[in-house]
Amino acid sequence: MSIDRRTAVAGGLAAGLALTATAAAARTTAPGRDRGAPVITVRGESPTRSSIPTARDPRASGGALLALATAEPPPPPRGWYATYTVHVPTAGPYRIEAVATVPVEQPHTEETGSYFRLAVNGGASWSVSRSQPYWYESPKAWGDLSRLALGDVELRRGVNTLTFTVDGPTVLDDYNGYRFLLDEFTLTPVPVALRSVRLRGPANNLGHYRGDAPAELRFGLNGAAPRALTVTYRVLDYFSRQVASGTVPVAPGAGRAHATLPALPPGNYRAVAALTTAPESTVTGCFAHLPTRRAPRGPANRFGVNVFTHALVPPPLLPALATAMESMGARLALAR
């Protein structure tokens, strides 16, 4: 890894922090762990099914690890993946943390890893898409591996499966290829909590809408509500002035709730929400109301956006970003 690339990453962190704040919801105070709850540890070298090889390494927790490092294309039909079988004593949300490679550059790593996806019990997979500032704070474990906080997953009592799938190639020192090292991951039961607040719409919507039709906020929990819960929220404008507020019920067994926004003038907004049972655990999401009049397209519009993509925008989000920029009349230049 060259000095120039390290310098570029360090220099891009300030801009990355801004993008992270506007493009994704972030928890400001996470709920505490149950200190008496058992932590389930799964070794990376022990998948139930996998197309990824394992390797011996005395530094690994069990003396071996899942180790993918190749320029070979993913094998059909499932690509590079590893499925693990996990037995849990109680149903509910579990925090998943892993000792693995990070898909962006860090000061203590020589090479990055590939982006990857997660799936639970054969359901739809989702990309673990975080920008450079999020991954940058992951502490070093050993070698090129870091300790990663991957969020919460909802598991059923008894047997569950978790599948890691490599999401795409990455740029390595000697070649473009696939690299994913996994020493172990842990599952810790956590309370049901508010996980996200975002503008309701397609999954690839980056948080913007246009027109006079009422917009809605979607509040997502990390698991099914064990009883009736209530979400409180405030909407602040660019100058941190409150422009809306309210409460939303969450029915028992539900994992999400919605709130209709009042008519808002074009601008940038923040939604700050929390469960009434845990007011100290707030979640913030950002969204924008675009003006009705669209920006001119073509040569008449000189506005453009340069994006240092490997540090700021995860590859799975690039199509959504390009679509959003086009809807705003901006040209998107992808700097790599």
C-alpha positions as a Markdown table, in Angstrom:
| # | Residue | x | y | z |
|---|---|---|---|---|
| 1 | Met | 0.0 | 0.0 | 0.0 |
| 2 | Ser | 1.5 | 3.3 | -1.0 |
| 3 | Ile | 1.9 | 6.4 | 1.1 |
| 4 | Asp | -0.2 | 8.4 | -1.3 |
| 5 | Arg | -3.2 | 6.2 | -0.7 |
| 6 | Arg | -2.9 | 6.3 | 3.1 |
| 7 | Thr | -2.6 | 10.1 | 2.9 |
| 8 | Ala | -5.7 | 10.3 | 0.7 |
| 9 | Val | -7.7 | 8.2 | 3.2 |
| 10 | Ala | -6.6 | 10.3 | 6.2 |
| 11 | Gly | -7.4 | 13.5 | 4.3 |
| 12 | Gly | -10.8 | 12.3 | 3.3 |
| 13 | Leu | -12.1 | 11.4 | 6.7 |
| 14 | Ala | -13.6 | 14.8 | 7.4 |
| 15 | Ala | -15.7 | 14.7 | 4.2 |
| 16 | Gly | -16.6 | 11.1 | 4.9 |
| 17 | Leu | -18.0 | 12.0 | 8.3 |
| 18 | Ala | -20.3 | 14.5 | 6.7 |
| 19 | Leu | -21.5 | 12.0 | 4.2 |
| 20 | Thr | -22.1 | 9.4 | 6.9 |
| 21 | Ala | -24.2 | 11.8 | 8.8 |
| 22 | Thr | -26.5 | 12.6 | 5.9 |
| 23 | Ala | -26.7 | 9.3 | 4.1 |
| 24 | Ala | -27.3 | 6.9 | 7.0 |
| 25 | Ala | -28.9 | 6.7 | 10.4 |
| 26 | Ala | -26.6 | 6.6 | 13.4 |
| 27 | Arg | -27.2 | 5.5 | 16.9 |
| 28 | Thr | -25.9 | 8.1 | 19.4 |
| 29 | Thr | -26.3 | 6.1 | 22.6 |
| 30 | Ala | -26.4 | 2.3 | 22.2 |
| 31 | Pro | -28.4 | 0.2 | 24.8 |
| 32 | Gly | -26.2 | -1.5 | 27.3 |
| 33 | Arg | -25.6 | -5.2 | 27.2 |
| 34 | Asp | -27.1 | -7.7 | 29.6 |
| 35 | Arg | -23.9 | -8.6 | 31.5 |
| 36 | Gly | -25.5 | -11.9 | 32.6 |
| 37 | Ala | -26.4 | -12.9 | 29.0 |
| 38 | Pro | -24.3 | -15.7 | 27.4 |
| 39 | Val | -22.1 | -14.6 | 24.5 |
| 40 | Ile | -22.1 | -17.2 | 21.7 |
| 41 | Thr | -18.8 | -17.5 | 19.8 |
| 42 | Val | -18.6 | -19.1 | 16.4 |
| 43 | Arg | -15.2 | -19.9 | 14.8 |
| 44 | Gly | -14.6 | -18.7 | 11.3 |
| 45 | Glu | -13.0 | -22.0 | 10.3 |
| 46 | Ser | -16.2 | -24.0 | 11.2 |
| 47 | Pro | -18.9 | -23.2 | 8.6 |
| 48 | Thr | -21.6 | -25.8 | 7.9 |
| 49 | Arg | -21.4 | -25.1 | 4.2 |
| 50 | Ser | -18.9 | -22.9 | 2.3 |
| 51 | Ser | -17.1 | -22.2 | -0.9 |
| 52 | Ile | -14.3 | -20.3 | 0.9 |
| 53 | Pro | -11.2 | -22.2 | 2.1 |
| 54 | Thr | -9.8 | -22.1 | 5.6 |
| 55 | Ala | -6.2 | -21.6 | 6.6 |
| 56 | Arg | -4.0 | -22.3 | 9.7 |
| 57 | Asp | -2.7 | -19.3 | 11.6 |
| 58 | Pro | -1.4 | -19.4 | 15.2 |
| 59 | Arg | -2.7 | -15.9 | 15.8 |
| 60 | Ala | -6.3 | -16.9 | 15.2 |
| 61 | Ser | -8.5 | -17.7 | 18.2 |
| 62 | Gly | -8.8 | -21.3 | 17.3 |
| 63 | Gly | -5.6 | -21.6 | 15.4 |
| 64 | Ala | -7.3 | -21.3 | 12.0 |
| 65 | Leu | -9.7 | -19.0 | 10.2 |
| 66 | Leu | -11.8 | -18.6 | 7.1 |
| 67 | Ala | -9.4 | -17.2 | 4.5 |
| 68 | Leu | -10.4 | -16.0 | 1.0 |
| 69 | Ala | -7.7 | -14.3 | -1.0 |
| 70 | Thr | -7.9 | -15.0 | -4.8 |
| 71 | Ala | -8.3 | -13.4 | -8.2 |
| 72 | Glu | -10.5 | -16.3 | -9.3 |
| 73 | Pro | -14.1 | -15.4 | -10.2 |
| 74 | Pro | -16.8 | -16.5 | -7.7 |
| 75 | Pro | -18.0 | -20.1 | -8.3 |
| 76 | Pro | -21.6 | -20.5 | -9.5 |
| 77 | Pro | -24.3 | -20.5 | -8.4 |
| 78 | Arg | -23.8 | -18.8 | -5.0 |
| 79 | Gly | -20.3 | -17.2 | -5.3 |
| 80 | Trp | -17.9 | -17.0 | -2.4 |
| 81 | Tyr | -20.0 | -17.7 | 0.8 |
| 82 | Ala | -19.9 | -19.4 | 4.2 |
| 83 | Thr | -23.0 | -20.5 | 6.2 |
| 84 | Tyr | -22.8 | -21.1 | 9.9 |
| 85 | Thr | -25.3 | -23.0 | 12.1 |
| 86 | Val | -25.9 | -21.4 | 15.5 |
| 87 | His | -28.0 | -22.6 | 18.4 |
| 88 | Val | -29.4 | -19.8 | 20.6 |
| 89 | Pro | -31.3 | -20.3 | 23.9 |
| 90 | Thr | -34.0 | -17.5 | 23.4 |
| 91 | Ala | -35.6 | -15.7 | 20.5 |
| 92 | Gly | -34.9 | -12.0 | 20.0 |
| 93 | Pro | -32.3 | -9.5 | 18.8 |
| 94 | Tyr | -28.6 | -10.4 | 19.0 |
| 95 | Arg | -25.6 | -8.1 | 18.5 |
| 96 | Ile | -23.2 | -9.5 | 16.0 |
| 97 | Glu | -19.5 | -8.6 | 16.2 |
| 98 | Ala | -16.7 | -10.1 | 14.1 |
| 99 | Val | -13.0 | -10.3 | 13.9 |
| 100 | Ala | -12.5 | -9.9 | 10.2 |
| 101 | Thr | -11.1 | -7.8 | 7.4 |
| 102 | Val | -12.4 | -4.3 | 6.8 |
| 103 | Pro | -13.5 | -3.3 | 3.3 |
| 104 | Val | -11.7 | 0.0 | 3.4 |
| 105 | Glu | -8.2 | 1.1 | 4.3 |
| 106 | Gln | -7.0 | 1.6 | 7.9 |
| 107 | Pro | -3.7 | 2.7 | 9.3 |
| 108 | His | -2.9 | -0.8 | 10.7 |
| 109 | Thr | -3.8 | -2.8 | 7.6 |
| 110 | Glu | -1.6 | -3.7 | 4.6 |
| 111 | Glu | -4.5 | -4.7 | 2.3 |
| 112 | Thr | -8.3 | -4.2 | 2.4 |
| 113 | Gly | -10.9 | -6.8 | 2.3 |
| 114 | Ser | -14.0 | -7.2 | 0.1 |
| 115 | Tyr | -17.4 | -5.8 | 1.0 |
| 116 | Phe | -19.7 | -8.6 | 2.2 |
| 117 | Arg | -23.3 | -9.4 | 2.8 |
| 118 | Leu | -25.2 | -11.1 | 5.6 |
| 119 | Ala | -28.3 | -13.3 | 5.6 |
| 120 | Val | -30.2 | -14.9 | 8.5 |
| 121 | Asn | -32.1 | -18.2 | 8.1 |
| 122 | Gly | -32.0 | -18.2 | 4.4 |
| 123 | Gly | -33.7 | -14.9 | 4.1 |
| 124 | Ala | -32.8 | -12.0 | 1.8 |
| 125 | Ser | -29.2 | -10.8 | 2.3 |
| 126 | Trp | -28.2 | -7.3 | 3.0 |
| 127 | Ser | -24.9 | -5.5 | 2.3 |
| 128 | Val | -22.9 | -4.5 | 5.3 |
| 129 | Ser | -22.4 | -1.1 | 3.6 |
| 130 | Arg | -20.5 | 1.5 | 5.8 |
| 131 | Ser | -18.3 | 4.3 | 4.7 |
| 132 | Gln | -14.7 | 4.9 | 5.7 |
| 133 | Pro | -15.4 | 6.9 | 8.9 |
| 134 | Tyr | -17.4 | 4.0 | 10.4 |
| 135 | Trp | -14.9 | 1.3 | 9.6 |
| 136 | Tyr | -12.0 | 3.5 | 10.6 |
| 137 | Glu | -12.8 | 3.3 | 14.3 |
| 138 | Ser | -12.8 | -0.5 | 14.3 |
| 139 | Pro | -10.0 | -1.5 | 16.7 |
| 140 | Lys | -7.2 | -3.7 | 15.5 |
| 141 | Ala | -7.4 | -7.4 | 16.4 |
| 142 | Trp | -4.4 | -9.0 | 14.8 |
| 143 | Gly | -2.7 | -8.8 | 11.4 |
| 144 | Asp | -5.1 | -7.2 | 8.9 |
| 145 | Leu | -8.1 | -8.1 | 11.0 |
| 146 | Ser | -10.2 | -5.7 | 13.0 |
| 147 | Arg | -13.0 | -6.0 | 15.6 |
| 148 | Leu | -16.2 | -5.1 | 13.7 |
| 149 | Ala | -19.6 | -4.1 | 15.0 |
| 150 | Leu | -22.0 | -5.4 | 12.4 |
| 151 | Gly | -25.3 | -4.4 | 14.0 |
| 152 | Asp | -28.2 | -6.5 | 15.4 |
| 153 | Val | -29.9 | -9.6 | 13.9 |
| 154 | Glu | -33.1 | -11.1 | 15.0 |
| 155 | Leu | -32.9 | -14.9 | 15.7 |
| 156 | Arg | -35.4 | -17.6 | 16.6 |
| 157 | Arg | -35.0 | -19.9 | 19.5 |
| 158 | Gly | -33.0 | -23.0 | 18.6 |
| 159 | Val | -31.2 | -23.5 | 15.3 |
| 160 | Asn | -30.4 | -20.6 | 13.1 |
| 161 | Thr | -28.1 | -20.0 | 10.1 |
| 162 | Leu | -26.0 | -17.0 | 9.3 |
| 163 | Thr | -24.4 | -16.6 | 5.9 |
| 164 | Phe | -21.6 | -14.3 | 4.9 |
| 165 | Thr | -21.3 | -13.7 | 1.2 |
| 166 | Val | -18.5 | -11.7 | -0.5 |
| 167 | Asp | -20.1 | -8.8 | -2.3 |
| 168 | Gly | -17.5 | -8.0 | -4.9 |
| 169 | Pro | -13.9 | -7.7 | -5.8 |
| 170 | Thr | -11.5 | -5.2 | -4.2 |
| 171 | Val | -8.3 | -3.5 | -5.3 |
| 172 | Leu | -5.3 | -5.2 | -3.8 |
| 173 | Asp | -1.7 | -4.5 | -4.0 |
| 174 | Asp | -0.9 | -7.0 | -6.7 |
| 175 | Tyr | -4.2 | -7.7 | -8.3 |
| 176 | Asn | -8.0 | -7.1 | -8.3 |
| 177 | Gly | -9.6 | -9.9 | -6.5 |
| 178 | Tyr | -11.7 | -11.2 | -3.6 |
| 179 | Arg | -10.4 | -11.1 | 0.0 |
| 180 | Phe | -12.3 | -11.9 | 3.2 |
| 181 | Leu | -10.7 | -13.2 | 6.4 |
| 182 | Leu | -12.9 | -14.2 | 9.3 |
| 183 | Asp | -11.4 | -15.4 | 12.6 |
| 184 | Glu | -14.6 | -15.6 | 14.6 |
| 185 | Phe | -17.9 | -13.8 | 15.3 |
| 186 | Thr | -19.9 | -13.4 | 18.5 |
| 187 | Leu | -23.7 | -13.1 | 19.2 |
| 188 | Thr | -24.8 | -11.3 | 22.3 |
| 189 | Pro | -28.5 | -11.0 | 23.2 |
| 190 | Val | -29.6 | -7.3 | 23.5 |
| 191 | Pro | -32.9 | -5.6 | 24.4 |
| 192 | Val | -35.4 | -4.7 | 21.7 |
| 193 | Ala | -34.4 | -1.1 | 20.6 |
| 194 | Leu | -34.9 | 1.4 | 17.9 |
| 195 | Arg | -32.4 | 0.8 | 15.2 |
| 196 | Ser | -33.2 | 3.2 | 12.4 |
| 197 | Val | -35.2 | 6.2 | 11.3 |
| 198 | Arg | -35.4 | 7.0 | 7.6 |
| 199 | Leu | -37.6 | 8.3 | 4.9 |
| 200 | Arg | -40.1 | 5.7 | 3.8 |
| 201 | Gly | -39.5 | 4.4 | 0.3 |
| 202 | Pro | -37.4 | 2.0 | -1.7 |
| 203 | Ala | -34.5 | 0.4 | 0.0 |
| 204 | Asn | -32.1 | 2.3 | -2.3 |
| 205 | Asn | -33.6 | 5.7 | -1.5 |
| 206 | Leu | -30.9 | 7.8 | 0.0 |
| 207 | Gly | -33.4 | 9.9 | 1.9 |
| 208 | His | -35.0 | 12.5 | -0.5 |
| 209 | Tyr | -38.4 | 13.3 | -1.9 |
| 210 | Arg | -39.9 | 15.8 | -4.2 |
| 211 | Gly | -43.4 | 17.3 | -4.6 |
| 212 | Asp | -46.4 | 18.1 | -2.3 |
| 213 | Ala | -47.4 | 14.5 | -1.5 |
| 214 | Pro | -47.0 | 13.8 | 2.2 |
| 215 | Ala | -43.8 | 12.0 | 3.1 |
| 216 | Glu | -43.5 | 9.4 | 5.8 |
| 217 | Leu | -40.8 | 8.5 | 8.3 |
| 218 | Arg | -40.2 | 4.8 | 8.9 |
| 219 | Phe | -39.0 | 3.7 | 12.3 |
| 220 | Gly | -37.3 | 0.3 | 12.5 |
| 221 | Leu | -36.6 | -1.9 | 15.5 |
| 222 | Asn | -33.9 | -4.5 | 15.9 |
| 223 | Gly | -36.5 | -7.1 | 16.6 |
| 224 | Ala | -40.2 | -7.8 | 17.2 |
| 225 | Ala | -41.7 | -5.6 | 19.9 |
| 226 | Pro | -42.4 | -7.9 | 23.0 |
| 227 | Arg | -45.3 | -5.6 | 23.9 |
| 228 | Ala | -46.8 | -2.3 | 22.9 |
| 229 | Leu | -44.1 | 0.3 | 22.6 |
| 230 | Thr | -44.1 | 4.0 | 21.7 |
| 231 | Val | -41.6 | 6.0 | 19.6 |
| 232 | Thr | -41.1 | 9.7 | 20.2 |
| 233 | Tyr | -39.6 | 11.8 | 17.5 |
| 234 | Arg | -38.6 | 15.4 | 16.6 |
| 235 | Val | -37.8 | 16.8 | 13.1 |
| 236 | Leu | -35.2 | 19.6 | 13.0 |
| 237 | Asp | -34.4 | 21.8 | 10.0 |
| 238 | Tyr | -30.9 | 22.8 | 8.8 |
| 239 | Phe | -30.7 | 25.4 | 11.6 |
| 240 | Ser | -31.7 | 22.9 | 14.3 |
| 241 | Arg | -35.1 | 24.5 | 14.7 |
| 242 | Gln | -37.9 | 22.0 | 15.5 |
| 243 | Val | -40.5 | 21.8 | 12.7 |
| 244 | Ala | -42.4 | 18.7 | 13.7 |
| 245 | Ser | -42.7 | 16.2 | 16.6 |
| 246 | Gly | -45.0 | 13.4 | 17.7 |
| 247 | Thr | -45.4 | 9.9 | 19.0 |
| 248 | Val | -46.0 | 6.7 | 17.1 |
| 249 | Pro | -47.3 | 3.4 | 18.6 |
| 250 | Val | -45.5 | 0.1 | 17.8 |
| 251 | Ala | -47.9 | -2.9 | 18.0 |
| 252 | Pro | -46.8 | -6.0 | 19.9 |
| 253 | Gly | -44.9 | -8.3 | 17.5 |
| 254 | Ala | -44.3 | -5.5 | 15.0 |
| 255 | Gly | -40.8 | -4.4 | 14.0 |
| 256 | Arg | -41.5 | -1.1 | 12.5 |
| 257 | Ala | -43.8 | 1.9 | 12.6 |
| 258 | His | -44.6 | 5.0 | 10.4 |
| 259 | Ala | -45.3 | 8.6 | 10.9 |
| 260 | Thr | -46.7 | 11.1 | 8.3 |
| 261 | Leu | -44.7 | 14.3 | 8.0 |
| 262 | Pro | -46.4 | 17.7 | 7.7 |
| 263 | Ala | -45.9 | 19.9 | 4.7 |
| 264 | Leu | -42.2 | 21.0 | 4.8 |
| 265 | Pro | -40.5 | 23.6 | 2.6 |
| 266 | Pro | -37.6 | 22.4 | 0.5 |
| 267 | Gly | -34.5 | 21.8 | 2.6 |
| 268 | Asn | -32.4 | 19.4 | 4.7 |
| 269 | Tyr | -33.8 | 17.9 | 7.8 |
| 270 | Arg | -32.9 | 15.6 | 10.7 |
| 271 | Ala | -35.2 | 13.2 | 12.5 |
| 272 | Val | -34.2 | 12.3 | 16.1 |
| 273 | Ala | -36.2 | 9.4 | 17.6 |
| 274 | Ala | -36.2 | 7.1 | 20.7 |
| 275 | Leu | -38.3 | 4.6 | 22.4 |
| 276 | Thr | -40.1 | 6.0 | 25.5 |
| 277 | Thr | -38.7 | 3.0 | 27.4 |
| 278 | Ala | -35.2 | 4.1 | 26.5 |
| 279 | Pro | -35.1 | 7.8 | 25.9 |
| 280 | Glu | -31.3 | 8.0 | 26.3 |
| 281 | Ser | -30.9 | 5.7 | 23.2 |
| 282 | Thr | -31.5 | 8.1 | 20.3 |
| 283 | Val | -31.3 | 7.4 | 16.6 |
| 284 | Thr | -30.8 | 10.1 | 14.0 |
| 285 | Gly | -31.8 | 10.0 | 10.4 |
| 286 | Cys | -31.4 | 12.7 | 7.7 |
| 287 | Phe | -33.6 | 13.4 | 4.7 |
| 288 | Ala | -34.1 | 16.2 | 2.2 |
| 289 | His | -37.2 | 17.7 | 0.5 |
| 290 | Leu | -36.2 | 18.8 | -3.0 |
| 291 | Pro | -37.8 | 21.8 | -4.7 |
| 292 | Thr | -40.5 | 21.2 | -7.2 |
| 293 | Arg | -38.6 | 22.9 | -9.9 |
| 294 | Arg | -35.9 | 20.6 | -11.2 |
| 295 | Ala | -32.4 | 21.7 | -12.0 |
| 296 | Pro | -31.5 | 22.1 | -15.6 |
| 297 | Arg | -29.8 | 19.2 | -17.3 |
| 298 | Gly | -27.0 | 19.1 | -19.8 |
| 299 | Pro | -24.5 | 21.9 | -20.6 |
| 300 | Ala | -26.7 | 24.5 | -18.9 |
| 301 | Asn | -26.0 | 22.9 | -15.5 |
| 302 | Arg | -22.4 | 23.3 | -14.4 |
| 303 | Phe | -23.0 | 21.7 | -11.0 |
| 304 | Gly | -21.1 | 18.4 | -10.4 |
| 305 | Val | -20.2 | 16.2 | -7.5 |
| 306 | Asn | -16.8 | 14.5 | -7.2 |
| 307 | Val | -16.8 | 11.4 | -5.0 |
| 308 | Phe | -13.7 | 9.6 | -3.6 |
| 309 | Thr | -15.7 | 6.4 | -3.8 |
| 310 | His | -13.4 | 3.9 | -2.2 |
| 311 | Ala | -13.4 | 5.8 | 1.0 |
| 312 | Leu | -16.8 | 7.4 | 1.1 |
| 313 | Val | -19.4 | 5.4 | -0.8 |
| 314 | Pro | -19.7 | 1.6 | -0.6 |
| 315 | Pro | -20.0 | 0.0 | -4.0 |
| 316 | Pro | -23.5 | -1.3 | -3.3 |
| 317 | Leu | -24.7 | 2.3 | -2.8 |
| 318 | Leu | -23.2 | 3.7 | -6.0 |
| 319 | Pro | -26.3 | 3.1 | -8.2 |
| 320 | Ala | -28.6 | 4.7 | -5.7 |
| 321 | Leu | -26.2 | 7.7 | -5.4 |
| 322 | Ala | -26.0 | 8.1 | -9.2 |
| 323 | Thr | -29.8 | 8.0 | -9.4 |
| 324 | Ala | -30.2 | 10.6 | -6.6 |
| 325 | Met | -27.6 | 12.9 | -8.2 |
| 326 | Glu | -29.3 | 12.7 | -11.6 |
| 327 | Ser | -32.7 | 13.5 | -10.1 |
| 328 | Met | -31.1 | 16.6 | -8.6 |
| 329 | Gly | -29.6 | 17.6 | -12.0 |
| 330 | Ala | -26.0 | 16.9 | -10.9 |
| 331 | Arg | -23.3 | 15.1 | -12.8 |
| 332 | Leu | -21.6 | 12.4 | -10.7 |
| 333 | Ala | -17.8 | 12.0 | -11.2 |
| 334 | Leu | -16.6 | 8.7 | -9.6 |
| 335 | Ala | -13.0 | 9.2 | -8.5 |
| 336 | Arg | -11.3 | 5.9 | -7.8 |
